[in-house]
């Protein structure tokens, strides 16, 4: 699908979305016969109309799934609806390198295996290599054929055992212990800094105090300021791309994973047709149907607080999302949207080099606060200067 559908449009795709959302319980009182296979159904003309009520239902679904609640039918929303339509037992699950199975049925399997102690990674709904190994380990321990395939026999065995055993939140425990073992010092920590755009993709061209500047230039400058401060603390840094390249989200994630990074920070700007939209927002991996990255959530909150305390930018909050870059990275990651270039006040902040210094300093301090697990050692928000941070690092 390439065309984005919105209120007022007519399409059989609209009727399919309405039927699927009704089957998932998002839309109540829909009388059509619910079937998992909507492609072969014939729809009445009135069912193909995209109305306001459907848009509100789509927004509700998007919010629950960690998708930006636009109320539109686009490729990302269709993918999320398709993933939600899979229930455990409707298909056989197996590892397919290069074409991983994705859906809520995989979420259920991962959650079961996590409760039983066989799976300690992120519950992301993707049947990847780690999920495959967890199923094989379960087969081995349960005396089943060790093939890594999750079919009817495996599902029945898991359901019987899962009713009697309830485990802990393995991923959260592992993330917490990793942070504790890392220690409070920043020296030696590996961070990937990811300035959005790149190459010929310059984003918006805006007018700053020193003339025209592109969105890409703003983000690259902010990334280098952040990199310089992190290097000064003894951290190992890598930029996700060269200046003249614009890798895909998958390629950016692959670089971070190959680097063995402890954290990844992705820097963005935003825009909106209405110039009143403004403020800074941060995003981490998570959704209502899966698990959240607790370290990502904590860092996201720290970044928000520090930037808002040091700049005039409004606080648009910290939010869980399932975007590809957040999902594909193996380490905690935060995507920071530093403001709206379509808002005059945000534009004044983002085109001011001194303000970009403040944003870079805020992010470094937020990372430091992440590793200060002892609440008593936490500095007051907005008061910890970079010079003081350097002194604390040198003091050990």
Secondary structure as UniProt FT lines:
FT   TURN            7..8
FT   HELIX           12..23
FT   TURN            24..25
FT   TURN            39..40
FT   HELIX           45..48
FT   HELIX           52..65
FT   HELIX           75..84
FT   TURN            88..89
FT   TURN            97..98
FT   HELIX           104..115
FT   TURN            116..117
FT   HELIX           129..142
FT   HELIX           152..162
FT   TURN            163..164
FT   HELIX           170..182
FT   TURN            187..188
FT   STRAND          190..195
FT   TURN            199..200
FT   STRAND          205..208
FT   TURN            209..210
FT   STRAND          211..214
FT   HELIX           215..232
FT   TURN            233..234
FT   STRAND          236..239
FT   TURN            243..244
FT   HELIX           249..259
FT   STRAND          263..270
FT   TURN            275..276
FT   STRAND          280..285
FT   TURN            288..289
FT   HELIX           294..310
FT   STRAND          315..321
FT   HELIX           324..328
FT   STRAND          332..340
FT   TURN            341..342
FT   HELIX           344..350
FT   HELIX           353..371
FT   HELIX           375..377
FT   TURN            381..383
FT   HELIX           386..395
//
